[in-house]
Amino acid sequence: MIRSELIQKIADENPHLTQRHVERIVNTVFEEIIEALAKGDRVELRGFGAFSVKARDARVGRNPRTGEAVEVEDKKVPFFKTGKLLRDRLNGKG
């Protein structure tokens, strides 16, 4: 599912909201998650999962084409851990 499909599904299920309002709501939710992660905060959506930021140390990588050693700088990456409800649903429980 892509963002536009999500917006359309929510708009279809809530006829009292216009598509423009639904789009603004969805974009606001995503922006707030991005802002929180950018500040280093954790975002937890009960039953769905939790987003957090993990730090990756600098390392020496390899160029897959040439095999040449390449310095990879340290960086922060988003991390998602599924919630129990989502895990159970994916595994056919509940």
C-alpha positions in Angstrom: 0.0 0.0 0.0 1.3 3.4 -0.9 0.4 6.8 0.7 -2.2 7.7 -1.8 -4.0 4.3 -1.4 -4.0 4.8 2.4 -5.5 8.3 2.0 -8.1 7.0 -0.4 -9.1 4.1 1.9 -9.4 6.5 4.9 -11.5 8.9 2.9 -13.8 6.1 1.7 -14.4 4.9 5.2 -15.0 8.4 6.5 -17.4 10.2 4.1 -17.8 13.2 6.4 -14.1 14.0 5.7 -12.9 15.4 2.4 -9.9 13.8 0.7 -8.0 17.0 1.2 -8.6 16.8 5.0 -7.6 13.1 5.1 -4.4 13.9 3.1 -3.5 16.7 5.6 -4.1 14.3 8.5 -2.0 11.5 7.1 0.8 13.9 6.1 0.8 15.4 9.6 1.1 12.0 11.3 4.0 11.1 9.1 5.7 14.5 9.6 5.3 14.2 13.4 6.9 10.7 13.3 9.8 12.1 11.2 10.3 15.1 13.5 10.4 12.9 16.6 12.9 10.5 15.1 15.0 13.5 13.9 15.2 14.7 17.5 16.2 11.2 18.6 12.9 10.4 20.3 11.1 7.1 20.2 7.6 6.8 18.6 5.4 4.0 19.9 2.0 3.1 18.3 0.5 0.5 20.6 -0.3 -2.8 18.9 1.5 -1.7 15.8 5.1 -1.2 16.8 7.8 1.3 17.8 10.1 3.5 15.7 13.5 4.5 17.1 16.9 5.6 15.9 20.0 3.4 16.1 23.5 4.6 15.6 25.8 2.8 13.3 29.6 3.1 13.8 32.0 4.0 11.1 33.5 1.0 9.3 35.5 -0.1 6.4 33.3 -1.4 3.6 34.0 -2.9 0.2 33.0 -1.6 -3.2 31.2 -4.7 -4.6 32.3 -3.9 -8.2 36.0 -3.4 -7.6 36.5 -5.0 -4.2 38.3 -1.7 -3.1 38.1 -0.8 0.6 35.8 2.2 1.2 35.4 4.2 4.4 31.8 4.3 5.6 31.0 7.1 8.0 29.0 6.7 11.2 25.4 7.4 10.8 21.9 7.1 12.3 19.3 4.9 10.8 15.6 4.4 11.6 14.6 1.1 13.3 11.2 -0.4 13.6 10.2 -3.1 16.1 6.8 -4.7 15.6 4.2 -4.7 18.3 2.8 -7.9 19.7 -0.6 -7.5 18.0 1.0 -7.0 14.6 3.4 -10.0 15.1 0.4 -12.2 16.2 -1.6 -11.2 13.2 1.2 -11.9 10.8 1.6 -15.3 12.3 -2.1 -16.2 12.1 -2.8 -15.8 15.8 -5.8 -13.7 16.9 
